């Protein structure tokens, strides 16, 4: 089941999945208070989260994280499908994200394309991916 998620739960999963070696404050985004935080619940357990940020007719999702023991089972895919349906229903022109280079194939399954915008953060290479409607 996909639902809005309490912010504290989002932070916990972000931290556990993305940057467990850092302090939890590291996964806080300055604009989190303006975001919509959603997640996938499997039998009442929150297993995947992401945060949505609206800017005019564009929708950005950030901090997409699925608990390691639930990766590869389709929960993240279901969450991303929900985002794309939401974007289509709300008539957004573009959905985009910052993706680690090694994760781009996942997004390409959902018709995202790479832009020429590549950057590095914390020693990891990222590329901006987008899907236009």
Protein Blocks (a to p, Z undefined) as FASTA:
>chain_A
ZZdddfklmmmmmmmmmmmmbcfklmpcfklmmpccddddeehiafbdcddddehjaccd
ehiacdfklgonlmmmmmmmmmmmmmmmnopabdcddddfklmmmmmmnopacdfbdcde
ehiacddddddZZ
